[in-house]
């Protein structure tokens, strides 16, 4: 707990403002892309809230999430077809020991067959956008968590909400509390952080201060409150963005790519014409994220597991509905 308090104090002291003038030249975007992709006109760089945080947590109850059938992905057939176990999912309230106190809802996906024989050392923590939530862009967190836990690598995966969505310092405290829970309860000391939209802020802020984070990936991230990415190298980063994003410009991911620097492993992927939730390419994006987490964990996948990862566990027609039930379209977040 002393480590959490120390890290929170450090985060509070890091007040470097976002400066729009530092956006990179659009010509650099073309050089980093695999093709000459058009950019939208949106200049938005943040979905963070600038209003004072409310006095009490603004989060959805675990009961609401579980009653909305948000424990597992809608279709777990790919797991059984690949002869992989259905993960055990534990709904949790993680206590946060900061000035605001309270607890943050989370779903922990664990492999029931490997926990005792193959104790995990690395876990993934999946973070949503400005409204919080537990399903991620296009609902991919539901299937990502099931897949990562079911693999022979048995990577425990947290789908973590926020107590005070869009307030970065308080959200960072939520992430640190999740990390401490996993370390104290399971001896896990290495973490891969994944964030969508606003979620890029706590991902890079925590990673910039805490060496237990071994890799970071973001989908359609903002640039405000992400200065921690400058301290991430040589730890790997994966940045994904749709060029048709009307909520946060793909220039945000371009800038993050530049901020990371050239000392480590950085990868950026743009999806032509796709939106803020990467709706048209959700399955491919999910596969990229799963593979990234597995690499960061120092693990691999069998050919059968790779085929399973490429299969959909959330149908295209279900994705937006899953996001709404999971709280991921609150707080001004949008699929567009």
Buried (B, 14 or more C-beta within 10 A) or exposed (E): EEEBBEBBEBBEEBEEEBEEEEBBEEEBBEEBBEEEBEBBEBEBBBBBBEEEBEEEBBBBEBEBBBEBEBBBBBBBEBBEEBEBBBBEBEBBBBEBBBEBEBBBBBBBBBBEBBBEEEEBBBBBBBBBBBBBBBBBBBBBBBBBBBBBBBBBBBBBBBBBBBBBBBBBBBBBBBBBBBBBBBBEEBEBBBBBBBBBBBBBBBBBBBBBBBEBBBBBBBBBBBBBBBBBBBBBBEBBBBBBBBBBBBBBBBBBBBBBBBBBBEEEBBEBBBBBBBBBBBBBBBBBBBBBBBBBBBBBBEBEBEEEBBEBBEBBBBEEEBBBBBBBBBBBBBBBBBBE
